[in-house]
Amino acid sequence: MPLLPLVRASHPGPAVVVTTVSVLLGVAFGRGPATTVLIGLAVLAGQLSIGWHNDFLDAGRDLASGRLDKPLATGELSPDAVRWAAGLSALASVVLSLLTGWTGGVLHIAAVAGAWAYNQFYKSTPWSVLPFAFSFGLLPSFCAGGPQEAPWWTVAAGALLGAGAHFANVLPDLAEDAATGVRGLPHRLGRLGSELAASGLLLGAAVVLAVGIGRWYALAAVALAAVVIPLGLWLGRRIGGRMVFRAAMALAVVDVVLLVAGSATVTV
């Protein structure tokens, strides 16, 4: 089985980002070195399973679109190889999640199941944003060890961040997705609606975090975001390209930093 094509089919970028955030949250919540490593491994396995499951289901659409970056579409990987990789990594994620603790582990299993449900059922429906809000909202509680360990504002911010990331992530591929029959909520709202939704949700996450943290740097980050987002929308309308997407991604980074910093303040 070719290793490099298998890695490419796993959506390695998002997998690494979500895993890194989870490890940082584990550290911020004071889970300890061994448990934090288990959190990282559980999330990595879950993210790999989600990516492989997504590419397995999208193989036909990717082939029709001529996606040369998709190993299943180019024939570098067989469907059976990706199916087995997705199943085994999902099983590993379940075991690793439960090793971090039963309460938190069940939450992460539910989060991964939510992402699989998006791939399988919700991707082309008006409810496509819900699995993102659900799964990302559970992540802080998993990293903290249970719902009682994570402040409400970390959960709310995680849900808003996940929902905003859904709209921002789809922006560059709206036309291509629509041409292959993908009709999620961003496609139904259109480009401007999705830009506004991504911006509003990510800015909302920053506001919730600023209220929860209550520190000057959080308020400063919200003030910066309130300038960056309208500027990105304006530039996107004036010069086109991916300015709105880049502005949304920059705001998502700010939100993640605030989420980790805010989680650390809970343990001190």
C-alpha positions as CSV (number, residue, x, y, z in Angstrom):
1,M,0.0,0.0,0.0
2,P,1.6,3.3,-1.1
3,L,2.2,5.4,2.1
4,L,2.4,8.9,0.6
5,P,-0.9,8.6,-1.3
6,L,-2.6,7.2,1.8
7,V,-1.3,10.2,3.8
8,R,-2.6,12.6,1.1
9,A,-6.0,11.0,1.2
10,S,-6.3,11.5,4.9
11,H,-6.6,15.4,4.7
12,P,-3.4,15.8,6.6
13,G,-3.6,19.6,7.0
14,P,-6.8,19.6,9.1
15,A,-5.7,16.5,10.9
16,V,-2.5,18.1,12.1
17,V,-4.2,21.4,13.0
18,V,-7.0,19.8,15.1
19,T,-4.6,17.4,16.7
20,T,-2.2,20.2,17.7
21,V,-5.1,22.3,19.1
22,S,-6.2,19.3,21.1
23,V,-2.8,18.7,22.6
24,L,-2.5,22.4,23.5
25,L,-5.9,22.2,25.2
26,G,-4.9,19.1,27.1
27,V,-1.8,21.0,28.4
28,A,-3.9,24.1,29.2
29,F,-6.4,22.1,31.2
30,G,-3.6,20.4,33.1
31,R,-4.3,16.8,32.0
32,G,-0.7,15.6,32.6
33,P,1.9,14.4,30.0
34,A,0.6,10.8,29.6
35,T,-3.0,11.7,29.2
36,T,-2.2,14.6,26.9
37,V,-0.3,12.2,24.6
38,L,-3.3,9.9,24.6
39,I,-5.5,12.9,23.7
40,G,-3.3,13.8,20.8
41,L,-3.2,10.2,19.5
42,A,-6.9,9.7,19.9
43,V,-7.7,12.9,18.0
44,L,-5.1,12.2,15.3
45,A,-6.6,8.7,14.7
46,G,-10.1,10.2,14.6
47,Q,-9.1,12.9,12.2
48,L,-7.4,10.4,9.9
49,S,-10.5,8.2,9.9
50,I,-12.7,11.2,9.0
51,G,-10.4,12.2,6.1
52,W,-10.2,8.7,4.7
53,H,-14.0,8.3,5.0
54,N,-14.6,11.6,3.3
55,D,-12.3,10.7,0.3
56,F,-13.8,7.2,0.1
57,L,-17.3,8.7,-0.3
58,D,-16.2,11.5,-2.6
59,A,-14.2,9.3,-5.0
60,G,-16.8,9.5,-7.7
61,R,-17.2,13.2,-7.5
62,D,-13.4,13.7,-7.4
63,L,-13.0,11.5,-10.5
64,A,-15.7,13.5,-12.3
65,S,-14.0,16.8,-11.4
66,G,-10.6,15.6,-12.5
67,R,-9.1,16.1,-9.1
68,L,-5.4,15.2,-9.6
69,D,-4.7,15.8,-5.9
70,K,-7.0,12.9,-4.9
71,P,-5.3,9.5,-4.9
72,L,-8.5,7.6,-5.2
73,A,-9.5,9.6,-8.2
74,T,-6.1,9.1,-9.9
75,G,-6.0,5.4,-9.1
76,E,-3.0,5.6,-6.8
77,L,-5.1,4.0,-4.0
78,S,-7.8,1.3,-4.1
79,P,-11.2,1.9,-2.4
80,D,-10.5,-1.2,-0.2
81,A,-7.3,0.3,1.1
82,V,-9.0,3.5,2.1
83,R,-11.9,1.7,3.6
84,W,-9.7,-0.4,5.8
85,A,-7.6,2.6,6.8
86,A,-10.7,4.5,7.8
87,G,-12.1,1.6,9.8
88,L,-8.9,0.7,11.6
89,S,-8.1,4.4,12.5
90,A,-11.7,4.8,13.8
91,L,-11.3,1.8,16.0
92,A,-8.0,3.0,17.3
93,S,-9.6,6.4,18.1
94,V,-12.3,4.7,20.1
95,V,-9.7,2.7,22.2
96,L,-7.4,5.7,22.7
97,S,-10.3,8.0,23.6
98,L,-11.5,5.7,26.3
99,L,-8.0,5.3,27.7
100,T,-8.0,9.1,28.5
101,G,-11.1,8.5,30.8
102,W,-14.6,7.2,30.2
103,T,-16.5,10.5,30.4
104,G,-14.2,12.5,28.1
105,G,-13.6,9.5,25.9
106,V,-17.3,9.0,25.1
107,L,-17.5,12.7,24.2
108,H,-14.7,12.4,21.6
109,I,-16.2,9.2,20.2
110,A,-19.4,11.2,19.7
111,A,-17.5,14.0,18.1
112,V,-15.8,11.7,15.6
113,A,-19.2,10.1,14.9
114,G,-20.6,13.5,14.2
115,A,-17.9,14.1,11.6
116,W,-18.6,10.8,10.0
117,A,-22.3,11.7,9.9
118,Y,-21.4,14.9,8.1
119,N,-19.5,12.9,5.4
120,Q,-22.2,10.3,5.1
121,F,-25.5,12.2,5.5
122,Y,-25.3,16.0,6.1
123,K,-22.7,17.2,3.5
124,S,-25.3,17.9,0.9
125,T,-28.2,19.1,3.1
126,P,-29.2,22.4,4.6
127,W,-28.0,21.0,8.0
128,S,-24.4,20.6,6.9
129,V,-23.2,23.1,9.6
130,L,-24.6,21.2,12.5
131,P,-22.0,18.3,12.7
132,F,-19.2,20.9,12.8
133,A,-20.8,22.8,15.6
134,F,-21.6,19.6,17.5
135,S,-18.1,18.0,17.1
136,F,-16.0,21.1,17.7
137,G,-18.2,22.0,20.6
138,L,-17.4,18.7,22.3
139,L,-13.6,19.0,21.8
140,P,-12.8,21.3,24.8
141,S,-14.8,19.0,27.1
142,F,-13.0,15.9,25.9
143,C,-9.6,17.6,26.3
144,A,-10.6,18.8,29.8
145,G,-11.8,15.3,30.9
146,G,-15.5,15.8,30.9
147,P,-18.3,18.4,30.5
148,Q,-18.1,19.5,34.1
149,E,-14.4,20.3,33.6
150,A,-14.7,22.7,30.7
151,P,-16.3,26.2,31.2
152,W,-19.4,26.8,29.1
153,W,-17.7,29.5,27.1
154,T,-15.0,27.1,25.8
155,V,-17.8,24.8,24.6
156,A,-19.8,27.6,23.0
157,A,-16.7,29.1,21.4
158,G,-15.7,25.6,20.1
159,A,-19.1,25.2,18.5
160,L,-19.0,28.7,16.9
161,L,-15.4,28.1,15.7
162,G,-16.4,24.8,14.1
163,A,-19.4,26.3,12.4
164,G,-17.4,29.2,11.1
165,A,-14.7,27.0,9.9
166,H,-17.2,25.0,7.8
167,F,-18.3,28.1,5.9
168,A,-14.7,29.3,5.5
169,N,-13.4,26.0,4.4
170,V,-16.0,25.6,1.7
171,L,-15.5,29.1,0.2
172,P,-12.7,28.3,-2.3
173,D,-14.6,25.2,-3.6
174,L,-18.2,26.5,-3.8
175,A,-18.4,26.4,-7.6
176,E,-16.7,23.0,-8.0
177,D,-18.8,21.4,-5.2
178,A,-22.0,22.8,-6.7
179,A,-21.1,21.3,-10.1
180,T,-20.8,17.8,-8.6
181,G,-24.0,17.9,-6.7
182,V,-22.9,19.1,-3.2
183,R,-25.6,21.3,-1.8
184,G,-24.7,22.0,1.8
185,L,-25.8,25.1,3.6
186,P,-22.9,27.3,2.3
187,H,-23.9,26.4,-1.3
188,R,-27.5,27.3,-0.6
189,L,-26.5,30.7,0.9
190,G,-24.1,31.5,-1.9
191,R,-20.7,33.2,-1.7
192,L,-21.8,36.4,0.0
193,G,-24.0,34.6,2.5
194,S,-21.2,32.1,3.3
195,E,-18.7,34.9,3.7
196,L,-20.9,36.7,6.1
197,A,-21.7,33.5,8.0
198,A,-18.1,32.6,8.3
199,S,-17.1,36.1,9.4
200,G,-20.0,36.4,11.9
201,L,-19.5,33.0,13.5
202,L,-15.8,33.3,13.9
203,L,-16.2,36.8,15.3
204,G,-18.9,35.5,17.6
205,A,-16.4,32.9,18.9
206,A,-13.9,35.6,19.6
207,V,-16.5,37.6,21.5
208,V,-17.5,34.6,23.6
209,L,-13.9,33.9,24.4
210,A,-13.2,37.5,25.3
211,V,-16.2,37.5,27.7
212,G,-15.1,34.2,29.3
213,I,-11.4,35.1,29.6
214,G,-12.0,38.7,30.7
215,R,-8.4,39.7,30.0
216,W,-7.2,42.7,28.1
217,Y,-5.5,40.7,25.4
218,A,-8.8,38.9,24.6
219,L,-10.6,42.2,24.2
220,A,-7.8,43.5,22.0
221,A,-8.0,40.4,19.8
222,V,-11.8,41.0,19.3
223,A,-11.1,44.7,18.4
224,L,-8.5,43.5,15.8
225,A,-10.9,40.9,14.4
226,A,-13.7,43.6,14.1
227,V,-11.3,45.4,11.8
228,V,-9.8,42.5,9.8
229,I,-13.1,40.9,8.9
230,P,-14.8,43.9,7.3
231,L,-11.5,44.7,5.5
232,G,-11.3,41.2,4.2
233,L,-14.9,41.4,2.9
234,W,-14.2,44.7,1.3
235,L,-11.0,43.6,-0.4
236,G,-12.7,40.4,-1.5
237,R,-15.4,42.4,-3.3
238,R,-12.9,44.8,-4.8
239,I,-10.1,42.6,-6.0
240,G,-11.6,39.1,-5.8
241,G,-9.4,36.1,-5.1
242,R,-9.3,34.4,-1.7
243,M,-9.1,37.5,0.5
244,V,-12.2,36.7,2.5
245,F,-11.0,33.1,3.0
246,R,-7.6,34.3,4.2
247,A,-9.2,36.8,6.6
248,A,-11.5,34.1,8.0
249,M,-8.6,31.8,8.5
250,A,-6.6,34.5,10.3
251,L,-9.6,35.0,12.6
252,A,-9.9,31.3,13.2
253,V,-6.2,31.3,14.3
254,V,-6.9,34.1,16.7
255,D,-9.9,32.2,18.0
256,V,-7.8,29.0,18.6
257,V,-5.1,31.0,20.4
258,L,-7.7,32.6,22.6
259,L,-9.4,29.2,23.3
260,V,-6.1,27.7,24.4
261,A,-5.1,30.7,26.4
262,G,-8.5,30.9,28.0
263,S,-8.5,27.2,28.9
264,A,-5.1,27.8,30.7
265,T,-6.6,30.5,32.9
266,V,-9.1,27.9,34.2
267,T,-6.3,25.9,35.8
268,V,-4.4,28.8,37.4
